[in-house]
Amino acid sequence: MGRELANKGVILITGVTKNMKPKVMKLWDLLMLRKRFIIETVFD
């Protein structure tokens, strides 16, 4: 599913849990991930 979305230009951004290795993110993606609750509230 992730590859199909990537082919269409959609990028999935997920948070890091305790058992995951940290990954490098763009600053914009990191800021939007922090604002995730607000964004989800607006769309609901």
mmCIF file of the N, C-alpha and C atoms, coordinates in Angstrom:
data_MODEL
# 
_entry.id   MODEL 
# 
loop_
_atom_site.group_PDB 
_atom_site.id 
_atom_site.type_symbol 
_atom_site.label_atom_id 
_atom_site.label_alt_id 
_atom_site.label_comp_id 
_atom_site.label_asym_id 
_atom_site.label_entity_id 
_atom_site.label_seq_id 
_atom_site.pdbx_PDB_ins_code 
_atom_site.Cartn_x 
_atom_site.Cartn_y 
_atom_site.Cartn_z 
_atom_site.occupancy 
_atom_site.B_iso_or_equiv 
_atom_site.pdbx_formal_charge 
_atom_site.auth_seq_id 
_atom_site.auth_comp_id 
_atom_site.auth_asym_id 
_atom_site.auth_atom_id 
_atom_site.pdbx_PDB_model_num 
ATOM 1   N N  . MET A 1 1  ? 0.820   -1.184 0.000  1.00 0.00 ? 1  MET A N  1 
ATOM 2   C CA . MET A 1 1  ? 0.000   0.000  0.000  1.00 0.00 ? 1  MET A CA 1 
ATOM 3   C C  . MET A 1 1  ? 0.869   1.256  0.000  1.00 0.00 ? 1  MET A C  1 
ATOM 4   N N  . GLY A 1 2  ? 1.929   1.245  0.792  1.00 0.00 ? 2  GLY A N  1 
ATOM 5   C CA . GLY A 1 2  ? 2.807   2.407  0.856  1.00 0.00 ? 2  GLY A CA 1 
ATOM 6   C C  . GLY A 1 2  ? 3.451   2.727  -0.476 1.00 0.00 ? 2  GLY A C  1 
ATOM 7   N N  . ARG A 1 3  ? 3.835   1.697  -1.202 1.00 0.00 ? 3  ARG A N  1 
ATOM 8   C CA . ARG A 1 3  ? 4.461   1.910  -2.520 1.00 0.00 ? 3  ARG A CA 1 
ATOM 9   C C  . ARG A 1 3  ? 3.466   2.467  -3.530 1.00 0.00 ? 3  ARG A C  1 
ATOM 10  N N  . GLU A 1 4  ? 2.234   1.965  -3.488 1.00 0.00 ? 4  GLU A N  1 
ATOM 11  C CA . GLU A 1 4  ? 1.209   2.461  -4.402 1.00 0.00 ? 4  GLU A CA 1 
ATOM 12  C C  . GLU A 1 4  ? 0.937   3.939  -4.151 1.00 0.00 ? 4  GLU A C  1 
ATOM 13  N N  . LEU A 1 5  ? 0.850   4.313  -2.886 1.00 0.00 ? 5  LEU A N  1 
ATOM 14  C CA . LEU A 1 5  ? 0.623   5.720  -2.555 1.00 0.00 ? 5  LEU A CA 1 
ATOM 15  C C  . LEU A 1 5  ? 1.825   6.575  -2.934 1.00 0.00 ? 5  LEU A C  1 
ATOM 16  N N  . ALA A 1 6  ? 3.028   6.049  -2.745 1.00 0.00 ? 6  ALA A N  1 
ATOM 17  C CA . ALA A 1 6  ? 4.233   6.794  -3.105 1.00 0.00 ? 6  ALA A CA 1 
ATOM 18  C C  . ALA A 1 6  ? 4.284   7.035  -4.609 1.00 0.00 ? 6  ALA A C  1 
ATOM 19  N N  . ASN A 1 7  ? 3.835   6.072  -5.387 1.00 0.00 ? 7  ASN A N  1 
ATOM 20  C CA . ASN A 1 7  ? 3.791   6.250  -6.840 1.00 0.00 ? 7  ASN A CA 1 
ATOM 21  C C  . ASN A 1 7  ? 2.835   7.362  -7.236 1.00 0.00 ? 7  ASN A C  1 
ATOM 22  N N  . LYS A 1 8  ? 1.800   7.568  -6.432 1.00 0.00 ? 8  LYS A N  1 
ATOM 23  C CA . LYS A 1 8  ? 0.827   8.625  -6.697 1.00 0.00 ? 8  LYS A CA 1 
ATOM 24  C C  . LYS A 1 8  ? 1.237   9.953  -6.072 1.00 0.00 ? 8  LYS A C  1 
ATOM 25  N N  . GLY A 1 9  ? 2.358   9.970  -5.353 1.00 0.00 ? 9  GLY A N  1 
ATOM 26  C CA . GLY A 1 9  ? 2.854   11.208 -4.767 1.00 0.00 ? 9  GLY A CA 1 
ATOM 27  C C  . GLY A 1 9  ? 2.428   11.444 -3.328 1.00 0.00 ? 9  GLY A C  1 
ATOM 28  N N  . VAL A 1 10 ? 1.826   10.439 -2.693 1.00 0.00 ? 10 VAL A N  1 
ATOM 29  C CA . VAL A 1 10 ? 1.388   10.569 -1.304 1.00 0.00 ? 10 VAL A CA 1 
ATOM 30  C C  . VAL A 1 10 ? 2.449   9.950  -0.405 1.00 0.00 ? 10 VAL A C  1 
ATOM 31  N N  . ILE A 1 11 ? 2.872   10.693 0.604  1.00 0.00 ? 11 ILE A N  1 
ATOM 32  C CA . ILE A 1 11 ? 3.892   10.206 1.525  1.00 0.00 ? 11 ILE A CA 1 
ATOM 33  C C  . ILE A 1 11 ? 3.259   10.035 2.901  1.00 0.00 ? 11 ILE A C  1 
ATOM 34  N N  . LEU A 1 12 ? 3.428   8.853  3.487  1.00 0.00 ? 12 LEU A N  1 
ATOM 35  C CA . LEU A 1 12 ? 2.904   8.589  4.823  1.00 0.00 ? 12 LEU A CA 1 
ATOM 36  C C  . LEU A 1 12 ? 3.951   8.982  5.854  1.00 0.00 ? 12 LEU A C  1 
ATOM 37  N N  . ILE A 1 13 ? 3.536   9.754  6.846  1.00 0.00 ? 13 ILE A N  1 
ATOM 38  C CA . ILE A 1 13 ? 4.441   10.175 7.909  1.00 0.00 ? 13 ILE A CA 1 
ATOM 39  C C  . ILE A 1 13 ? 3.873   9.649  9.218  1.00 0.00 ? 13 ILE A C  1 
ATOM 40  N N  . THR A 1 14 ? 4.658   8.866  9.931  1.00 0.00 ? 14 THR A N  1 
ATOM 41  C CA . THR A 1 14 ? 4.197   8.292  11.190 1.00 0.00 ? 14 THR A CA 1 
ATOM 42  C C  . THR A 1 14 ? 5.144   8.685  12.305 1.00 0.00 ? 14 THR A C  1 
ATOM 43  N N  . GLY A 1 15 ? 4.634   8.687  13.506 1.00 0.00 ? 15 GLY A N  1 
ATOM 44  C CA . GLY A 1 15 ? 5.457   8.982  14.669 1.00 0.00 ? 15 GLY A CA 1 
ATOM 45  C C  . GLY A 1 15 ? 6.355   7.810  15.029 1.00 0.00 ? 15 GLY A C  1 
ATOM 46  N N  . VAL A 1 16 ? 7.309   8.054  15.894 1.00 0.00 ? 16 VAL A N  1 
ATOM 47  C CA . VAL A 1 16 ? 8.243   7.023  16.325 1.00 0.00 ? 16 VAL A CA 1 
ATOM 48  C C  . VAL A 1 16 ? 7.793   6.495  17.681 1.00 0.00 ? 16 VAL A C  1 
ATOM 49  N N  . THR A 1 17 ? 7.687   5.185  17.799 1.00 0.00 ? 17 THR A N  1 
ATOM 50  C CA . THR A 1 17 ? 7.347   4.580  19.079 1.00 0.00 ? 17 THR A CA 1 
ATOM 51  C C  . THR A 1 17 ? 8.624   4.158  19.792 1.00 0.00 ? 17 THR A C  1 
ATOM 52  N N  . LYS A 1 18 ? 8.491   3.654  21.001 1.00 0.00 ? 18 LYS A N  1 
ATOM 53  C CA . LYS A 1 18 ? 9.663   3.314  21.811 1.00 0.00 ? 18 LYS A CA 1 
ATOM 54  C C  . LYS A 1 18 ? 10.543  2.247  21.177 1.00 0.00 ? 18 LYS A C  1 
ATOM 55  N N  . ASN A 1 19 ? 9.940   1.291  20.493 1.00 0.00 ? 19 ASN A N  1 
ATOM 56  C CA . ASN A 1 19 ? 10.728  0.189  19.950 1.00 0.00 ? 19 ASN A CA 1 
ATOM 57  C C  . ASN A 1 19 ? 11.223  0.433  18.523 1.00 0.00 ? 19 ASN A C  1 
ATOM 58  N N  . MET A 1 20 ? 11.064  1.637  18.009 1.00 0.00 ? 20 MET A N  1 
ATOM 59  C CA . MET A 1 20 ? 11.516  1.962  16.655 1.00 0.00 ? 20 MET A CA 1 
ATOM 60  C C  . MET A 1 20 ? 12.799  2.781  16.705 1.00 0.00 ? 20 MET A C  1 
ATOM 61  N N  . LYS A 1 21 ? 13.619  2.598  15.691 1.00 0.00 ? 21 LYS A N  1 
ATOM 62  C CA . LYS A 1 21 ? 14.811  3.426  15.563 1.00 0.00 ? 21 LYS A CA 1 
ATOM 63  C C  . LYS A 1 21 ? 14.389  4.808  15.067 1.00 0.00 ? 21 LYS A C  1 
ATOM 64  N N  . PRO A 1 22 ? 15.020  5.860  15.578 1.00 0.00 ? 22 PRO A N  1 
ATOM 65  C CA . PRO A 1 22 ? 14.680  7.199  15.081 1.00 0.00 ? 22 PRO A CA 1 
ATOM 66  C C  . PRO A 1 22 ? 15.100  7.345  13.627 1.00 0.00 ? 22 PRO A C  1 
ATOM 67  N N  . LYS A 1 23 ? 14.307  8.062  12.859 1.00 0.00 ? 23 LYS A N  1 
ATOM 68  C CA . LYS A 1 23 ? 14.634  8.267  11.459 1.00 0.00 ? 23 LYS A CA 1 
ATOM 69  C C  . LYS A 1 23 ? 14.721  9.760  11.165 1.00 0.00 ? 23 LYS A C  1 
ATOM 70  N N  . VAL A 1 24 ? 15.454  10.098 10.153 1.00 0.00 ? 24 VAL A N  1 
ATOM 71  C CA . VAL A 1 24 ? 15.642  11.494 9.769  1.00 0.00 ? 24 VAL A CA 1 
ATOM 72  C C  . VAL A 1 24 ? 14.385  11.964 9.049  1.00 0.00 ? 24 VAL A C  1 
ATOM 73  N N  . MET A 1 25 ? 13.868  13.122 9.480  1.00 0.00 ? 25 MET A N  1 
ATOM 74  C CA . MET A 1 25 ? 12.667  13.691 8.872  1.00 0.00 ? 25 MET A CA 1 
ATOM 75  C C  . MET A 1 25 ? 12.953  15.115 8.437  1.00 0.00 ? 25 MET A C  1 
ATOM 76  N N  . LYS A 1 26 ? 12.218  15.553 7.450  1.00 0.00 ? 26 LYS A N  1 
ATOM 77  C CA . LYS A 1 26 ? 12.286  16.956 7.064  1.00 0.00 ? 26 LYS A CA 1 
ATOM 78  C C  . LYS A 1 26 ? 11.673  17.787 8.189  1.00 0.00 ? 26 LYS A C  1 
ATOM 79  N N  . LEU A 1 27 ? 12.135  19.001 8.343  1.00 0.00 ? 27 LEU A N  1 
ATOM 80  C CA . LEU A 1 27 ? 11.638  19.871 9.410  1.00 0.00 ? 27 LEU A CA 1 
ATOM 81  C C  . LEU A 1 27 ? 10.129  20.080 9.297  1.00 0.00 ? 27 LEU A C  1 
ATOM 82  N N  . TRP A 1 28 ? 9.638   20.303 8.090  1.00 0.00 ? 28 TRP A N  1 
ATOM 83  C CA . TRP A 1 28 ? 8.205   20.527 7.879  1.00 0.00 ? 28 TRP A CA 1 
ATOM 84  C C  . TRP A 1 28 ? 7.391   19.313 8.326  1.00 0.00 ? 28 TRP A C  1 
ATOM 85  N N  . ASP A 1 29 ? 7.862   18.110 7.980  1.00 0.00 ? 29 ASP A N  1 
ATOM 86  C CA . ASP A 1 29 ? 7.162   16.888 8.372  1.00 0.00 ? 29 ASP A CA 1 
ATOM 87  C C  . ASP A 1 29 ? 7.134   16.740 9.885  1.00 0.00 ? 29 ASP A C  1 
ATOM 88  N N  . LEU A 1 30 ? 8.234   17.069 10.534 1.00 0.00 ? 30 LEU A N  1 
ATOM 89  C CA . LEU A 1 30 ? 8.313   16.972 11.987 1.00 0.00 ? 30 LEU A CA 1 
ATOM 90  C C  . LEU A 1 30 ? 7.340   17.947 12.654 1.00 0.00 ? 30 LEU A C  1 
ATOM 91  N N  . LEU A 1 31 ? 7.274   19.161 12.139 1.00 0.00 ? 31 LEU A N  1 
ATOM 92  C CA . LEU A 1 31 ? 6.351   20.153 12.698 1.00 0.00 ? 31 LEU A CA 1 
ATOM 93  C C  . LEU A 1 31 ? 4.897   19.741 12.497 1.00 0.00 ? 31 LEU A C  1 
ATOM 94  N N  . MET A 1 32 ? 4.578   19.218 11.322 1.00 0.00 ? 32 MET A N  1 
ATOM 95  C CA . MET A 1 32 ? 3.207   18.788 11.052 1.00 0.00 ? 32 MET A CA 1 
ATOM 96  C C  . MET A 1 32 ? 2.825   17.570 11.885 1.00 0.00 ? 32 MET A C  1 
ATOM 97  N N  . LEU A 1 33 ? 3.782   16.698 12.158 1.00 0.00 ? 33 LEU A N  1 
ATOM 98  C CA . LEU A 1 33 ? 3.513   15.535 12.995 1.00 0.00 ? 33 LEU A CA 1 
ATOM 99  C C  . LEU A 1 33 ? 3.180   15.972 14.417 1.00 0.00 ? 33 LEU A C  1 
ATOM 100 N N  . ARG A 1 34 ? 3.825   17.024 14.882 1.00 0.00 ? 34 ARG A N  1 
ATOM 101 C CA . ARG A 1 34 ? 3.520   17.556 16.213 1.00 0.00 ? 34 ARG A CA 1 
ATOM 102 C C  . ARG A 1 34 ? 2.125   18.178 16.255 1.00 0.00 ? 34 ARG A C  1 
ATOM 103 N N  . LYS A 1 35 ? 1.655   18.699 15.135 1.00 0.00 ? 35 LYS A N  1 
ATOM 104 C CA . LYS A 1 35 ? 0.336   19.336 15.048 1.00 0.00 ? 35 LYS A CA 1 
ATOM 105 C C  . LYS A 1 35 ? -0.743  18.355 14.589 1.00 0.00 ? 35 LYS A C  1 
ATOM 106 N N  . ARG A 1 36 ? -0.447  17.075 14.629 1.00 0.00 ? 36 ARG A N  1 
ATOM 107 C CA . ARG A 1 36 ? -1.341  16.045 14.099 1.00 0.00 ? 36 ARG A CA 1 
ATOM 108 C C  . ARG A 1 36 ? -2.731  16.103 14.722 1.00 0.00 ? 36 ARG A C  1 
ATOM 109 N N  . PHE A 1 37 ? -2.823  16.258 16.024 1.00 0.00 ? 37 PHE A N  1 
ATOM 110 C CA . PHE A 1 37 ? -4.125  16.279 16.695 1.00 0.00 ? 37 PHE A CA 1 
ATOM 111 C C  . PHE A 1 37 ? -4.989  17.423 16.171 1.00 0.00 ? 37 PHE A C  1 
ATOM 112 N N  . ILE A 1 38 ? -4.397  18.585 16.004 1.00 0.00 ? 38 ILE A N  1 
ATOM 113 C CA . ILE A 1 38 ? -5.144  19.746 15.515 1.00 0.00 ? 38 ILE A CA 1 
ATOM 114 C C  . ILE A 1 38 ? -5.611  19.508 14.088 1.00 0.00 ? 38 ILE A C  1 
ATOM 115 N N  . ILE A 1 39 ? -4.751  18.950 13.260 1.00 0.00 ? 39 ILE A N  1 
ATOM 116 C CA . ILE A 1 39 ? -5.102  18.688 11.865 1.00 0.00 ? 39 ILE A CA 1 
ATOM 117 C C  . ILE A 1 39 ? -6.228  17.662 11.787 1.00 0.00 ? 39 ILE A C  1 
ATOM 118 N N  . GLU A 1 40 ? -6.153  16.592 12.587 1.00 0.00 ? 40 GLU A N  1 
ATOM 119 C CA . GLU A 1 40 ? -7.208  15.579 12.590 1.00 0.00 ? 40 GLU A CA 1 
ATOM 120 C C  . GLU A 1 40 ? -8.529  16.164 13.074 1.00 0.00 ? 40 GLU A C  1 
ATOM 121 N N  . THR A 1 41 ? -8.481  17.069 14.035 1.00 0.00 ? 41 THR A N  1 
ATOM 122 C CA . THR A 1 41 ? -9.694  17.690 14.555 1.00 0.00 ? 41 THR A CA 1 
ATOM 123 C C  . THR A 1 41 ? -10.369 18.538 13.480 1.00 0.00 ? 41 THR A C  1 
ATOM 124 N N  . VAL A 1 42 ? -9.592  19.254 12.705 1.00 0.00 ? 42 VAL A N  1 
ATOM 125 C CA . VAL A 1 42 ? -10.147 20.098 11.646 1.00 0.00 ? 42 VAL A CA 1 
ATOM 126 C C  . VAL A 1 42 ? -10.828 19.246 10.584 1.00 0.00 ? 42 VAL A C  1 
ATOM 127 N N  . PHE A 1 43 ? -10.229 18.119 10.221 1.00 0.00 ? 43 PHE A N  1 
ATOM 128 C CA . PHE A 1 43 ? -10.792 17.277 9.170  1.00 0.00 ? 43 PHE A CA 1 
ATOM 129 C C  . PHE A 1 43 ? -11.967 16.435 9.639  1.00 0.00 ? 43 PHE A C  1 
ATOM 130 N N  . ASP A 1 44 ? -12.086 16.201 10.928 1.00 0.00 ? 44 ASP A N  1 
ATOM 131 C CA . ASP A 1 44 ? -13.224 15.420 11.435 1.00 0.00 ? 44 ASP A CA 1 
ATOM 132 C C  . ASP A 1 44 ? -14.396 16.342 11.598 1.00 0.00 ? 44 ASP A C  1 
# 
